[in-house]
Amino acid sequence: MTDLTPNPQSPAPAPALRMDWTIADALALLNRPFNDLLFEAQSIHRQHFDPNEIQASALLSIKTGGCPEDCGYCAQSMKNDSSVDPGGLIALQEVIEAATAAKAQGASRFCMGAAWRRPGNSSLSRVIEMIEAVRALGLETCATLGMLTPDQATRLKDSGLDYYNHNIDTSPEYYAKIITTRTFQDRLDTLNHVREAGINVCSGVILGMGESFEDRAKMLRVLANQPEHPQSVPINLLVPIKGTPLENTPPLDIFELVRVVAAARIMMPRAYVRLSAGREAMSDEAQALCFLAGANSFFHGEQLLTTPNAKPGRDAGLLKRLGVTLEKPSNL
């Protein structure tokens, strides 16, 4: 008797990871016809992730303002004339309460940000207490504290820190037009210290700061050609803030953002690609396009350091309409 049982072919094996991307490679991706680019990105995404699941992170400013850096986009710089008042480290109990609320809203990772050039060792000890308390709640932990020494990265690893965020922001060539108080290599050095300490790397970019199309290819190439791909890649859209040098920057065409998300998914197929700053102003349709392009993470909660974020109720409604669920916290 003929066997009529379906015998579907096994899915094609995932391609090997690349760390040898050229600028021409990245430009070719960004220049592809939009539908072709999204199709490839979604196809690769499905080889590594559940396409109907989103990881949610929450972000809390644990030390706001008073930063000596001159980042042209940032309200927390002392060199910018913004309305942010500098403050010290917040109390441990405030962190615990915020993390508890974030977990109740579906976040699986809790990120803590401090406006420092680099943390002092005594301040780092207090942050370590916060990391340990958040992990005790059953959440993954992430911190962004500025530049680190190798010893500081090791201390954070020993505390149980899961991720360290340190964005490259833009391309090496455009960097000095945005920041002059630290170099692009300073950024890479801290990423190396974090990676060598065994902490997951969270590093991404900010789009819409006046960079060129080629700059976007270059920034993606830097991220994808690290010794190991970042485990998390935040894609930020500039939120122009009054009092900063970039306050009058025209908005970026949303399709350019989607292209970068798709290229990041193709070039770094196993990374979580996160929609970060600027999402509050994006339409539901734009966010859905980003998810189709391979974004599978976002920041949850109404505030991202000093800028507004999409409200949890809006997020819940959007995910329900798309048939997407939140990823559960991993077992710590």
Secondary structure, DSSP 8 states (H G I E B T S, - for coil): ------------------S---HHHHHHHHTS-HHHHHHHHHHHHHHHS-TTEEEEEEEEEEE-S-B----TT-TTBTTS--S--------HHHHHHHHHHHHHTT-SEEEEEE--SS--HHHHHHHHHHHHHHHHTT-EEEEE-S---HHHHHHHHHHT--EEE---BS-TTTGGGT--SS-HHHHHHHHHHHHHHT-EEE--EEE-SS--HHHHHHHHHHHHTSSS--SEEEEEE----TTSTTTT-----HHHHHHHHHHHHHHSTTSEEEE-TTGGGS-HHHHHHHHHTT--EEEESSEETTEE---HHHHHHHHHHHT-EE------
